[in-house]
């Protein structure tokens, strides 16, 4: 599967805004992500940040399995 790459010791799809920033998963386009080794929500209005991070983790695993 195209679009997955290693960005600073992590997997990330830069076209779709998913990336690993400082050893954590994060979606920079949608404002939720891990800036320092933990899942977190960078936007105060996104109360589902942790759940979205978990979903992203599942999608990442699926992407790696199908690549």
mmCIF file as gemmi writes it, N, C-alpha and C atoms, coordinates in Angstrom:
data_model
loop_
_atom_site.group_PDB
_atom_site.id
_atom_site.type_symbol
_atom_site.label_atom_id
_atom_site.label_alt_id
_atom_site.label_comp_id
_atom_site.label_asym_id
_atom_site.label_entity_id
_atom_site.label_seq_id
_atom_site.pdbx_PDB_ins_code
_atom_site.Cartn_x
_atom_site.Cartn_y
_atom_site.Cartn_z
_atom_site.occupancy
_atom_site.B_iso_or_equiv
_atom_site.pdbx_formal_charge
_atom_site.auth_seq_id
_atom_site.auth_asym_id
_atom_site.pdbx_PDB_model_num
ATOM 1 N N . UNK Axp A 1 ? 0.851 -1.189 0 1 0 ? 1 A 1
ATOM 2 C CA . UNK Axp A 1 ? 0 0 0 1 0 ? 1 A 1
ATOM 3 C C . UNK Axp A 1 ? 0.885 1.237 0 1 0 ? 1 A 1
ATOM 4 N N . UNK Axp A 2 ? 0.619 2.133 -0.923 1 0 ? 2 A 1
ATOM 5 C CA . UNK Axp A 2 ? 1.465 3.321 -1.014 1 0 ? 2 A 1
ATOM 6 C C . UNK Axp A 2 ? 1.082 4.364 0.03 1 0 ? 2 A 1
ATOM 7 N N . UNK Axp A 3 ? 1.992 5.281 0.263 1 0 ? 3 A 1
ATOM 8 C CA . UNK Axp A 3 ? 1.704 6.39 1.172 1 0 ? 3 A 1
ATOM 9 C C . UNK Axp A 3 ? 2.227 6.205 2.579 1 0 ? 3 A 1
ATOM 10 N N . UNK Axp A 4 ? 2.723 5.007 2.908 1 0 ? 4 A 1
ATOM 11 C CA . UNK Axp A 4 ? 3.269 4.804 4.239 1 0 ? 4 A 1
ATOM 12 C C . UNK Axp A 4 ? 4.784 4.943 4.184 1 0 ? 4 A 1
ATOM 13 N N . UNK Axp A 5 ? 5.342 5.714 5.081 1 0 ? 5 A 1
ATOM 14 C CA . UNK Axp A 5 ? 6.779 5.91 5.107 1 0 ? 5 A 1
ATOM 15 C C . UNK Axp A 5 ? 7.276 6.124 6.519 1 0 ? 5 A 1
ATOM 16 N N . UNK Axp A 6 ? 8.59 6.027 6.684 1 0 ? 6 A 1
ATOM 17 C CA . UNK Axp A 6 ? 9.192 6.203 8.005 1 0 ? 6 A 1
ATOM 18 C C . UNK Axp A 6 ? 9.62 7.66 8.146 1 0 ? 6 A 1
ATOM 19 N N . UNK Axp A 7 ? 8.971 8.387 9.032 1 0 ? 7 A 1
ATOM 20 C CA . UNK Axp A 7 ? 9.269 9.793 9.262 1 0 ? 7 A 1
ATOM 21 C C . UNK Axp A 7 ? 9.768 9.957 10.686 1 0 ? 7 A 1
ATOM 22 N N . UNK Axp A 8 ? 11.047 10.197 10.883 1 0 ? 8 A 1
ATOM 23 C CA . UNK Axp A 8 ? 11.609 10.351 12.222 1 0 ? 8 A 1
ATOM 24 C C . UNK Axp A 8 ? 11.293 9.152 13.112 1 0 ? 8 A 1
ATOM 25 N N . UNK Axp A 9 ? 11.701 7.974 12.672 1 0 ? 9 A 1
ATOM 26 C CA . UNK Axp A 9 ? 11.53 6.746 13.447 1 0 ? 9 A 1
ATOM 27 C C . UNK Axp A 9 ? 10.076 6.36 13.689 1 0 ? 9 A 1
ATOM 28 N N . UNK Axp A 10 ? 9.194 6.684 12.753 1 0 ? 10 A 1
ATOM 29 C CA . UNK Axp A 10 ? 7.795 6.295 12.895 1 0 ? 10 A 1
ATOM 30 C C . UNK Axp A 10 ? 7.135 6.202 11.543 1 0 ? 10 A 1
ATOM 31 N N . UNK Axp A 11 ? 6.011 5.566 11.487 1 0 ? 11 A 1
ATOM 32 C CA . UNK Axp A 11 ? 5.282 5.426 10.237 1 0 ? 11 A 1
ATOM 33 C C . UNK Axp A 11 ? 4.392 6.635 10.028 1 0 ? 11 A 1
ATOM 34 N N . UNK Axp A 12 ? 4.29 7.069 8.777 1 0 ? 12 A 1
ATOM 35 C CA . UNK Axp A 12 ? 3.405 8.197 8.518 1 0 ? 12 A 1
ATOM 36 C C . UNK Axp A 12 ? 3.008 8.283 7.065 1 0 ? 12 A 1
ATOM 37 N N . UNK Axp A 13 ? 1.815 8.719 6.841 1 0 ? 13 A 1
ATOM 38 C CA . UNK Axp A 13 ? 1.313 8.981 5.506 1 0 ? 13 A 1
ATOM 39 C C . UNK Axp A 13 ? 1.123 10.488 5.413 1 0 ? 13 A 1
ATOM 40 N N . UNK Axp A 14 ? 2.066 11.15 4.757 1 0 ? 14 A 1
ATOM 41 C CA . UNK Axp A 14 ? 2.039 12.604 4.731 1 0 ? 14 A 1
ATOM 42 C C . UNK Axp A 14 ? 0.944 13.157 3.812 1 0 ? 14 A 1
ATOM 43 N N . UNK Axp A 15 ? 0.547 12.396 2.799 1 0 ? 15 A 1
ATOM 44 C CA . UNK Axp A 15 ? -0.515 12.875 1.911 1 0 ? 15 A 1
ATOM 45 C C . UNK Axp A 15 ? -1.84 13.021 2.646 1 0 ? 15 A 1
ATOM 46 N N . UNK Axp A 16 ? -2.092 12.121 3.562 1 0 ? 16 A 1
ATOM 47 C CA . UNK Axp A 16 ? -3.364 12.159 4.279 1 0 ? 16 A 1
ATOM 48 C C . UNK Axp A 16 ? -3.247 12.779 5.667 1 0 ? 16 A 1
ATOM 49 N N . UNK Axp A 17 ? -2.083 13.309 5.986 1 0 ? 17 A 1
ATOM 50 C CA . UNK Axp A 17 ? -1.936 14.021 7.249 1 0 ? 17 A 1
ATOM 51 C C . UNK Axp A 17 ? -1.616 13.149 8.45 1 0 ? 17 A 1
ATOM 52 N N . UNK Axp A 18 ? -1.41 11.848 8.241 1 0 ? 18 A 1
ATOM 53 C CA . UNK Axp A 18 ? -1.057 10.997 9.369 1 0 ? 18 A 1
ATOM 54 C C . UNK Axp A 18 ? 0.452 10.922 9.475 1 0 ? 18 A 1
ATOM 55 N N . UNK Axp A 19 ? 0.971 11.104 10.669 1 0 ? 19 A 1
ATOM 56 C CA . UNK Axp A 19 ? 2.41 11.027 10.799 1 0 ? 19 A 1
ATOM 57 C C . UNK Axp A 19 ? 2.843 10.789 12.229 1 0 ? 19 A 1
ATOM 58 N N . UNK Axp A 20 ? 4.082 10.338 12.366 1 0 ? 20 A 1
ATOM 59 C CA . UNK Axp A 20 ? 4.664 10.121 13.682 1 0 ? 20 A 1
ATOM 60 C C . UNK Axp A 20 ? 5.557 11.321 13.988 1 0 ? 20 A 1
ATOM 61 N N . UNK Axp A 21 ? 5.201 12.087 14.963 1 0 ? 21 A 1
ATOM 62 C CA . UNK Axp A 21 ? 5.942 13.276 15.35 1 0 ? 21 A 1
ATOM 63 C C . UNK Axp A 21 ? 6.582 13.031 16.702 1 0 ? 21 A 1
ATOM 64 N N . UNK Axp A 22 ? 7.9 12.927 16.75 1 0 ? 22 A 1
ATOM 65 C CA . UNK Axp A 22 ? 8.618 12.681 18.003 1 0 ? 22 A 1
ATOM 66 C C . UNK Axp A 22 ? 8.133 11.397 18.685 1 0 ? 22 A 1
ATOM 67 N N . UNK Axp A 23 ? 8.217 10.295 17.965 1 0 ? 23 A 1
ATOM 68 C CA . UNK Axp A 23 ? 7.916 8.969 18.513 1 0 ? 23 A 1
ATOM 69 C C . UNK Axp A 23 ? 6.47 8.779 18.974 1 0 ? 23 A 1
ATOM 70 N N . UNK Axp A 24 ? 5.53 9.396 18.288 1 0 ? 24 A 1
ATOM 71 C CA . UNK Axp A 24 ? 4.121 9.198 18.635 1 0 ? 24 A 1
ATOM 72 C C . UNK Axp A 24 ? 3.256 9.316 17.403 1 0 ? 24 A 1
ATOM 73 N N . UNK Axp A 25 ? 2.105 8.719 17.423 1 0 ? 25 A 1
ATOM 74 C CA . UNK Axp A 25 ? 1.196 8.799 16.295 1 0 ? 25 A 1
ATOM 75 C C . UNK Axp A 25 ? 0.411 10.104 16.362 1 0 ? 25 A 1
ATOM 76 N N . UNK Axp A 26 ? 0.202 10.715 15.216 1 0 ? 26 A 1
ATOM 77 C CA . UNK Axp A 26 ? -0.588 11.939 15.223 1 0 ? 26 A 1
ATOM 78 C C . UNK Axp A 26 ? -1.116 12.274 13.85 1 0 ? 26 A 1
ATOM 79 N N . UNK Axp A 27 ? -2.259 12.873 13.82 1 0 ? 27 A 1
ATOM 80 C CA . UNK Axp A 27 ? -2.854 13.365 12.592 1 0 ? 27 A 1
ATOM 81 C C . UNK Axp A 27 ? -2.81 14.882 12.672 1 0 ? 27 A 1
ATOM 82 N N . UNK Axp A 28 ? -1.879 15.482 11.946 1 0 ? 28 A 1
ATOM 83 C CA . UNK Axp A 28 ? -1.689 16.921 12.068 1 0 ? 28 A 1
ATOM 84 C C . UNK Axp A 28 ? -2.782 17.722 11.363 1 0 ? 28 A 1
ATOM 85 N N . UNK Axp A 29 ? -3.385 17.159 10.318 1 0 ? 29 A 1
ATOM 86 C CA . UNK Axp A 29 ? -4.448 17.885 9.63 1 0 ? 29 A 1
ATOM 87 C C . UNK Axp A 29 ? -5.685 18.031 10.506 1 0 ? 29 A 1
ATOM 88 N N . UNK Axp A 30 ? -5.981 16.985 11.273 1 0 ? 30 A 1
ATOM 89 C CA . UNK Axp A 30 ? -7.193 17.015 12.079 1 0 ? 30 A 1
ATOM 90 C C . UNK Axp A 30 ? -6.95 17.414 13.528 1 0 ? 30 A 1
ATOM 91 N N . UNK Axp A 31 ? -5.715 17.722 13.86 1 0 ? 31 A 1
ATOM 92 C CA . UNK Axp A 31 ? -5.437 18.327 15.157 1 0 ? 31 A 1
ATOM 93 C C . UNK Axp A 31 ? -5.383 17.382 16.337 1 0 ? 31 A 1
ATOM 94 N N . UNK Axp A 32 ? -5.348 16.05 16.136 1 0 ? 32 A 1
ATOM 95 C CA . UNK Axp A 32 ? -5.167 15.186 17.291 1 0 ? 32 A 1
ATOM 96 C C . UNK Axp A 32 ? -3.903 14.372 17.088 1 0 ? 32 A 1
ATOM 97 N N . UNK Axp A 33 ? -3.133 14.218 18.151 1 0 ? 33 A 1
ATOM 98 C CA . UNK Axp A 33 ? -1.896 13.486 17.982 1 0 ? 33 A 1
ATOM 99 C C . UNK Axp A 33 ? -1.035 13.524 19.22 1 0 ? 33 A 1
ATOM 100 N N . UNK Axp A 34 ? 0.074 12.79 19.108 1 0 ? 34 A 1
ATOM 101 C CA . UNK Axp A 34 ? 1.017 12.659 20.211 1 0 ? 34 A 1
ATOM 102 C C . UNK Axp A 34 ? 2.215 13.522 19.921 1 0 ? 34 A 1
ATOM 103 N N . UNK Axp A 35 ? 2.44 14.506 20.746 1 0 ? 35 A 1
ATOM 104 C CA . UNK Axp A 35 ? 3.605 15.34 20.54 1 0 ? 35 A 1
ATOM 105 C C . UNK Axp A 35 ? 4.794 14.86 21.367 1 0 ? 35 A 1
ATOM 106 N N . UNK Axp A 36 ? 4.547 14.262 22.508 1 0 ? 36 A 1
ATOM 107 C CA . UNK Axp A 36 ? 5.635 13.794 23.365 1 0 ? 36 A 1
ATOM 108 C C . UNK Axp A 36 ? 5.323 12.449 24.007 1 0 ? 36 A 1
ATOM 109 N N . UNK Axp A 37 ? 5.387 11.396 23.196 1 0 ? 37 A 1
ATOM 110 C CA . UNK Axp A 37 ? 5.291 10.022 23.702 1 0 ? 37 A 1
ATOM 111 C C . UNK Axp A 37 ? 3.966 9.64 24.361 1 0 ? 37 A 1
ATOM 112 N N . UNK Axp A 38 ? 2.857 10.181 23.898 1 0 ? 38 A 1
ATOM 113 C CA . UNK Axp A 38 ? 1.549 9.773 24.432 1 0 ? 38 A 1
ATOM 114 C C . UNK Axp A 38 ? 0.45 10.304 23.539 1 0 ? 38 A 1
ATOM 115 N N . UNK Axp A 39 ? -0.671 9.657 23.508 1 0 ? 39 A 1
ATOM 116 C CA . UNK Axp A 39 ? -1.769 10.153 22.682 1 0 ? 39 A 1
ATOM 117 C C . UNK Axp A 39 ? -2.417 11.356 23.356 1 0 ? 39 A 1
ATOM 118 N N . UNK Axp A 40 ? -2.727 12.362 22.572 1 0 ? 40 A 1
ATOM 119 C CA . UNK Axp A 40 ? -3.355 13.543 23.147 1 0 ? 40 A 1
ATOM 120 C C . UNK Axp A 40 ? -4.06 14.357 22.092 1 0 ? 40 A 1
ATOM 121 N N . UNK Axp A 41 ? -4.902 15.23 22.541 1 0 ? 41 A 1
ATOM 122 C CA . UNK Axp A 41 ? -5.693 16.067 21.652 1 0 ? 41 A 1
ATOM 123 C C . UNK Axp A 41 ? -5.136 17.479 21.7 1 0 ? 41 A 1
ATOM 124 N N . UNK Axp A 42 ? -4.693 17.971 20.547 1 0 ? 42 A 1
ATOM 125 C CA . UNK Axp A 42 ? -4.1 19.301 20.501 1 0 ? 42 A 1
ATOM 126 C C . UNK Axp A 42 ? -5.147 20.406 20.33 1 0 ? 42 A 1
ATOM 127 N N . UNK Axp A 43 ? -6.373 20.03 19.998 1 0 ? 43 A 1
ATOM 128 C CA . UNK Axp A 43 ? -7.423 21.033 19.833 1 0 ? 43 A 1
ATOM 129 C C . UNK Axp A 43 ? -8.474 20.869 20.929 1 0 ? 43 A 1
ATOM 130 N N . UNK Axp A 44 ? -8.816 21.924 21.648 1 0 ? 44 A 1
ATOM 131 C CA . UNK Axp A 44 ? -9.737 21.82 22.772 1 0 ? 44 A 1
ATOM 132 C C . UNK Axp A 44 ? -11.129 21.338 22.388 1 0 ? 44 A 1
ATOM 133 N N . UNK Axp A 45 ? -11.516 21.491 21.125 1 0 ? 45 A 1
ATOM 134 C CA . UNK Axp A 45 ? -12.857 21.085 20.723 1 0 ? 45 A 1
ATOM 135 C C . UNK Axp A 45 ? -12.942 19.606 20.362 1 0 ? 45 A 1
ATOM 136 N N . UNK Axp A 46 ? -11.789 18.941 20.274 1 0 ? 46 A 1
ATOM 137 C CA . UNK Axp A 46 ? -11.788 17.532 19.848 1 0 ? 46 A 1
ATOM 138 C C . UNK Axp A 46 ? -11.697 16.625 21.057 1 0 ? 46 A 1
ATOM 139 N N . UNK Axp A 47 ? -12.85 16.31 21.642 1 0 ? 47 A 1
ATOM 140 C CA . UNK Axp A 47 ? -12.864 15.513 22.867 1 0 ? 47 A 1
ATOM 141 C C . UNK Axp A 47 ? -12.682 14.027 22.587 1 0 ? 47 A 1
ATOM 142 N N . UNK Axp A 48 ? -12.719 13.632 21.309 1 0 ? 48 A 1
ATOM 143 C CA . UNK Axp A 48 ? -12.559 12.228 20.958 1 0 ? 48 A 1
ATOM 144 C C . UNK Axp A 48 ? -11.144 11.925 20.479 1 0 ? 48 A 1
ATOM 145 N N . UNK Axp A 49 ? -10.199 12.765 20.809 1 0 ? 49 A 1
ATOM 146 C CA . UNK Axp A 49 ? -8.829 12.602 20.323 1 0 ? 49 A 1
ATOM 147 C C . UNK Axp A 49 ? -8.232 11.243 20.646 1 0 ? 49 A 1
ATOM 148 N N . UNK Axp A 50 ? -8.421 10.785 21.878 1 0 ? 50 A 1
ATOM 149 C CA . UNK Axp A 50 ? -7.83 9.503 22.273 1 0 ? 50 A 1
ATOM 150 C C . UNK Axp A 50 ? -8.449 8.351 21.492 1 0 ? 50 A 1
ATOM 151 N N . UNK Axp A 51 ? -9.787 8.376 21.335 1 0 ? 51 A 1
ATOM 152 C CA . UNK Axp A 51 ? -10.438 7.321 20.583 1 0 ? 51 A 1
ATOM 153 C C . UNK Axp A 51 ? -9.989 7.345 19.125 1 0 ? 51 A 1
ATOM 154 N N . UNK Axp A 52 ? -9.842 8.543 18.558 1 0 ? 52 A 1
ATOM 155 C CA . UNK Axp A 52 ? -9.38 8.636 17.175 1 0 ? 52 A 1
ATOM 156 C C . UNK Axp A 52 ? -7.958 8.114 17.051 1 0 ? 52 A 1
ATOM 157 N N . UNK Axp A 53 ? -7.134 8.374 18.051 1 0 ? 53 A 1
ATOM 158 C CA . UNK Axp A 53 ? -5.768 7.868 18.028 1 0 ? 53 A 1
ATOM 159 C C . UNK Axp A 53 ? -5.759 6.345 18.041 1 0 ? 53 A 1
ATOM 160 N N . UNK Axp A 54 ? -6.667 5.745 18.82 1 0 ? 54 A 1
ATOM 161 C CA . UNK Axp A 54 ? -6.763 4.29 18.855 1 0 ? 54 A 1
ATOM 162 C C . UNK Axp A 54 ? -7.207 3.744 17.501 1 0 ? 54 A 1
ATOM 163 N N . UNK Axp A 55 ? -8.167 4.405 16.878 1 0 ? 55 A 1
ATOM 164 C CA . UNK Axp A 55 ? -8.623 3.994 15.553 1 0 ? 55 A 1
ATOM 165 C C . UNK Axp A 55 ? -7.473 4.118 14.56 1 0 ? 55 A 1
ATOM 166 N N . UNK Axp A 56 ? -6.725 5.197 14.639 1 0 ? 56 A 1
ATOM 167 C CA . UNK Axp A 56 ? -5.588 5.382 13.744 1 0 ? 56 A 1
ATOM 168 C C . UNK Axp A 56 ? -4.572 4.264 13.911 1 0 ? 56 A 1
ATOM 169 N N . UNK Axp A 57 ? -4.332 3.855 15.158 1 0 ? 57 A 1
ATOM 170 C CA . UNK Axp A 57 ? -3.396 2.763 15.419 1 0 ? 57 A 1
ATOM 171 C C . UNK Axp A 57 ? -3.848 1.487 14.713 1 0 ? 57 A 1
ATOM 172 N N . UNK Axp A 58 ? -5.148 1.208 14.765 1 0 ? 58 A 1
ATOM 173 C CA . UNK Axp A 58 ? -5.703 0.03 14.089 1 0 ? 58 A 1
ATOM 174 C C . UNK Axp A 58 ? -5.533 0.175 12.574 1 0 ? 58 A 1
ATOM 175 N N . UNK Axp A 59 ? -5.828 1.356 12.045 1 0 ? 59 A 1
ATOM 176 C CA . UNK Axp A 59 ? -5.671 1.588 10.611 1 0 ? 59 A 1
ATOM 177 C C . UNK Axp A 59 ? -4.213 1.451 10.19 1 0 ? 59 A 1
ATOM 178 N N . UNK Axp A 60 ? -3.308 1.909 11.018 1 0 ? 60 A 1
ATOM 179 C CA . UNK Axp A 60 ? -1.885 1.799 10.717 1 0 ? 60 A 1
ATOM 180 C C . UNK Axp A 60 ? -1.471 0.34 10.635 1 0 ? 60 A 1
ATOM 181 N N . UNK Axp A 61 ? -1.928 -0.454 11.603 1 0 ? 61 A 1
ATOM 182 C CA . UNK Axp A 61 ? -1.607 -1.887 11.589 1 0 ? 61 A 1
ATOM 183 C C . UNK Axp A 61 ? -2.163 -2.54 10.328 1 0 ? 61 A 1
ATOM 184 N N . UNK Axp A 62 ? -3.38 -2.196 9.962 1 0 ? 62 A 1
ATOM 185 C CA . UNK Axp A 62 ? -3.994 -2.748 8.757 1 0 ? 62 A 1
ATOM 186 C C . UNK Axp A 62 ? -3.189 -2.346 7.526 1 0 ? 62 A 1
ATOM 187 N N . UNK Axp A 63 ? -2.769 -1.087 7.481 1 0 ? 63 A 1
ATOM 188 C CA . UNK Axp A 63 ? -1.983 -0.612 6.349 1 0 ? 63 A 1
ATOM 189 C C . UNK Axp A 63 ? -0.664 -1.353 6.221 1 0 ? 63 A 1
ATOM 190 N N . UNK Axp A 64 ? -0.022 -1.637 7.347 1 0 ? 64 A 1
ATOM 191 C CA . UNK Axp A 64 ? 1.248 -2.345 7.309 1 0 ? 64 A 1
ATOM 192 C C . UNK Axp A 64 ? 1.042 -3.79 6.85 1 0 ? 64 A 1
ATOM 193 N N . UNK Axp A 65 ? -0.071 -4.396 7.262 1 0 ? 65 A 1
ATOM 194 C CA . UNK Axp A 65 ? -0.352 -5.771 6.873 1 0 ? 65 A 1
ATOM 195 C C . UNK Axp A 65 ? -0.653 -5.888 5.384 1 0 ? 65 A 1
ATOM 196 N N . UNK Axp A 66 ? -1.252 -4.851 4.809 1 0 ? 66 A 1
ATOM 197 C CA . UNK Axp A 66 ? -1.641 -4.913 3.402 1 0 ? 66 A 1
ATOM 198 C C . UNK Axp A 66 ? -0.599 -4.311 2.472 1 0 ? 66 A 1
ATOM 199 N N . UNK Axp A 67 ? 0.455 -3.746 3.014 1 0 ? 67 A 1
ATOM 200 C CA . UNK Axp A 67 ? 1.463 -3.128 2.149 1 0 ? 67 A 1
ATOM 201 C C . UNK Axp A 67 ? 2.413 -4.157 1.578 1 0 ? 67 A 1
